[in-house]
Amino acid sequence: MSEQAIAEDVRTRILQQPDVILEDIDVMRALIAANDRTMGGNIVDLRGVAMERLEARLQRLEETHRSVIAAAYENLAGMAQVHRAVTAILEPLTFEDFLSCLGTDVAGILRVGRVRLVLESQETPGEELSTVGDVLAVRQPGFVADYTAGTQSPRQVTLRRADGNASLVFGEHADWIRSEACIALDFGDGRLPGMLAFASDDPMQFQATQGTDLLSFLGSAFERAMRRWLG
């Protein structure tokens, strides 16, 4: 009597809320398996096959949904980082503080190992490559185009694995760099170009397949901030 009462109770609850059973994938799979056993191995249940296919399609849709949500959160996080970096760039009142901000605040916000601002100058004699402090580097005219040459993308932003040439931008002790982001800078008519470079010890942080819209925005804001100092 006790087992029959429990069975009746379960039956009543199922009849009252059948959606609970339909929405439980494990329970539905168990019911289908029990139905197949009662039908025997020589009978093909087309409904069962269709349900298996629908279940597989649902799983793929759920995985895609999770991937889209994860990408959206990652994009929002990246956007917040770049906005904070732009705000930090606009705050300094002197050029020295501006360079210091790049090497400390901006590097920390963007989570990179080093930031280097490259300015081309006619006043750099011969093959000499000069560096001012930990952030600013002065190079020969044409250096930026040569450094980013050979990349598949002619866009303003270059993302790639670092090679031996990284020392030309980040200094002789650059063997720890595994990937880099290079933003070509246009300071206006009559001025030589420049480049804002970020170095990372993570080979996956900057890849050619990644989007560059946020870094392009950062570069545009940086150009406008630099024109204030160059002017």
N, C-alpha and C positions, 0 to 999 in steps of 0.2 A: 504493500500500500504506500509506503514511504517513497519507493522509487517511482511508482506510478504518479504520485502527487507531484514529484519533482518534474517528471516528464510533462505532465499537464501544464505546470507552471511555465516551463520553458516554451512549450507549444503556444500558450496564450500570449506570451511576450513576443514571440516571433510573428504571430498573426497580427498583433497590434503594431509592431514596428518592423516590417519586413526589410526596410531600407538598411537597417543595421547589418543584416546578413549580406545584402548586396554590396555594401561598401567595404566589407572586410575581405580583402583579397585572400588571406590565408584560409578563412572559412569556406569561401567559394571554391578555392582550389581543392580543398578536402572533399567537398560535396561532389565536385565533378569527378574526382578520382574514384569515389565510392560508386558513382553512377556507371563509370566505365567498367568497374569490376563486376557489377551486376549484369552488364550487357555482354560480357565475354570478350575475348581477344580477337574474334573474327569479324567483329562489327565495327565499322568506321563511323564515329560520331562526328558529323560535319559541324554540329554546333560547338562541340568541344574544340575542334580545330580552329574554328572561327574565333572562339573566345581566347585561345592561346595567342592567336595573331593580334587580336585587339589588346590583350594584356601586354604583349611585347611592344606594340605601338605606344601604349600609354606610358610604359616605362621610358621609352625614348623621348616622349614629349616632356615627361617630368624632368629628365636629365637636361634637356634643352632649356627648360624653364629655369632650373637652378643655375645653369651656366649664364643665362641672360641676366638673372638677378645679380650673380656674382660680378659680372662684367660691369653692370650699372653701378654697383657699390664701389668697385675699383675706380671707375671713371669719376665718380663724385669725390672720392678721396684724393685722386690726382688733381682734380680741379681746385679743391680746397688748398692743397699744397702750393700750387702755382699762384693762386690768389694771395696767399700769405707771403710768398716770396716777392711778388710785385709790390705789395704794401711795404715790405722791409726795404726794398730798393728805393722807394720814394721818400723814405724818412730822413736819411742823412743830410746834413747841412754843409758838409765839407767833402772834398774829393777823397781825402784820407779816410774819413769815416765811411764813405761810400765803398772804397776798396775793402776796408775792414769788414763791413757788413757782408760783402760777397763771400769772403773767406770763412766767416763764422756763422752768422744768422742764416744766410741763404743756403749755404752748404748743409747746415743742420736741418732746415725745413725740407729741403729736397732729398735729404738722406744720401748724399754723395760724399766720396772721400775727399775730393778737392775741386775747387772752382778756379778756373784760370781765364782772365780777360786778355785777349791778344789784340794789340793795336798795331797796324802797319804804319811805318814811318819812313820817309825819305832820309831822315837824319841818322839812320842806323848804317854805319859804314861797312862796306865790303860784306863779308859773310858773318859778321858779328851778330850774335843773338843775345840780346840783353834782357834781363829780368829785374823788375823793380818790386821788392818785397815778395810776399808769397802768392800774390794774386795777379799782378800786372806783368805782362810780357810784351816787349816791343820787337817786332819782326820786320824783315824786308818787305817792300811792296810785292804783292803777288803770293805771299806766303799762304794766306787763307785758301785761295783757289787751289794751290798746289797740295795743301794738306788734305783737303776734302776731295781731291780729284780721284777718279777711279771708282767712286761710289755709284751704285746703280740709280740712285735718286738724285736729280739735280735740284731738289727742293732746298729751302732755307735751312732745314734741320737734317743733320746726318747722324744716324744711330748705327753703331757698329761695334764689333769686337775690337779690342785694342791690339796693336801690334808694336813693333819696335819703334815706330815713328812717334809714339806717344811721348817719348822723352823730349821731342822738339817743342812740345807745348808745356808739358808738366814738369820738365826738368830731368836731370840725369837719373835721379832716384825714382823712376816710374815703373819699375819692374813689377810692382804690386797691382798695377792697373789691368783690369780684364775687359772692361767695356767703357765706351765713352759716348757722349752726346756733344755734338758741335753745332752751334747756332751761328750762322753767318749774319753779320750785322752791317746794315747800311746806314751811315751817318749823314747822308745827304750829299747834294752836289758839291764838288770841290773838295771832298774829304775822302781819304782812303778808307777802305772797309776794315772791319774788325771781326772778332769771333769770340763768342762766349762758350767755354768748354767745361764739361762736367766729367769727372773721372770716378769710376766705381771699381771695387774689387770683386764685384759680382758679375760674372760673364753674361748673366741673363737680364741684368737691369736695363741695358740699352741694346735693343735688337732692331734690325732693319725692318722687321715685319710689324713693329709697333706703330701706333698712331702718333702723329707729331703736331696735332692741332694745338695742344696746350703749350708745348714748348715754342711753337711759332708765336703764340700770343705773348709768352714770356719774353721772347726776343724782340717783338714789336714794342713792348713796354720798356724794355731795357734800352733800346735805341733812343727813345724819346728822353729817357732819364740821362743818358750819356750826352746828348746834344746840349744839355744845360751846362755840363762841365766843359765840353769841347768849345762851346761858344764863348 
